[in-house]
């Protein structure tokens, strides 16, 4: 096992090396500038569009609001709790600054993904609206680039079992055992059972469940985090300064923290940021392609909110709680670090906020990513492969719950990078289409 972990760790260091960081951040920055900072300038208008999108009679399968909730169900997960804890524990506080940078330019990336997904979507044999990178590569770039869409579908199907399934089950089973004494096998079986009940209803049932669970759980988690922050408001400026300072200077070893250089902070911040908000992975546009909308730009403005809500709001709250609690250099990592921080901030209750949040976030992430994996498998093998995929997806949950955490994270990180590369190439090549559609839409708005 140690040999396998070492090999995957080495591969992970290569795929998440400087070229990958430049590709992700560079693509986001290029799109942000090309859109003339529209995602940031129109943030308020995007929230209004989201509110109006709770109902729609336009073409598609799920409402624009539920499309975002389905996307958020997949993105708001262990990355917001365990991922933030892992980033700080390995890369130091500076990793959070790079998570923010990834999110700010990631809003433009997520916007472009959704615009292209709706613009190039198709209707499958079952009458469902399907789209995503594999479809906008095929329909936007043409036959000569079909291999790139094929690669994305293969990596997307495989990545789902890592980032969207086994890592989620793994984090939940560990947290349930550590905080509530629940056996790992029992958590795995219960999660698998409830996931199966939802999956048999397809994307429409998943969207309905996500539309109710995601806002509720996000509100509870945010409220709990804000309670800790408000009580310790005097320590927030120092925590924020510590994050910014550590982003540009090495973090010395202290307490249980072994120290980290600037490059490690950048690497962990970008990797965990992408794991959390998925901007650039090409996953979210698969959900947005099913939205009931006739306008790609309108859905794109809704889609970009996913990155803002996930990282700028929820991940920041987790990070601040960890920093002001003084637990960041305790030697703990992952969900255990986040749980200890909340327990310190809200004695007697904090760890239960994290545990409950982790369970619901992970459950909805497994549901959301099942849609992504299913669409990738359908693209490769047709609709006949959907049922076998769903059964395999449920069977992977107990397996993930019992895998060693470090290995699960390494596999997920590697697959994320392999999935992102085809999508980022497509975004750069199709950026003129995004810019043109955006310009036409806002010119018509006056």
Secondary structure, 3 states (H helix, E strand, C coil): CHHHHHHHHHHHHHHCCHHHHHHHHHHHHHHHHHCCCHHHHCHHHHHHHHHHCCCCCCCCCECHHHHHHHHHHHHCCHHHHHHHHHHHHHHCCHHHHHHHHHHHHHHHHHHHHHHHHHHCCEECCCCCEECCHHHHHHHHHCHHHHHHHHHHHHHHHHHHHHHHHHHHHHHHHHHHHHHHCCCHHHHHHHHHHHHHHHHCCHHHHHHHHHHHHHHHHHHHHHHHHHHHHHHCHHHHHHHHHHHHHHHHCCECCECCECCECHHHHHHHHHHHHHHHHCCCCCCHHHHHCCECCCCHHHHHHHHHHHHHHHHHHHHHHHHHHHHHHCCCCCCCCHHHHHHHHHHHHCCCCHHHHHHHHHHHHHHHHHHHHHHHHHHHHHHHHCHHHHHHHHHHHHHHHHHHHCCCHHHHHHHHHHHHHHHHHHHHHHHHHCHHHHHHHHHHHHHHHC
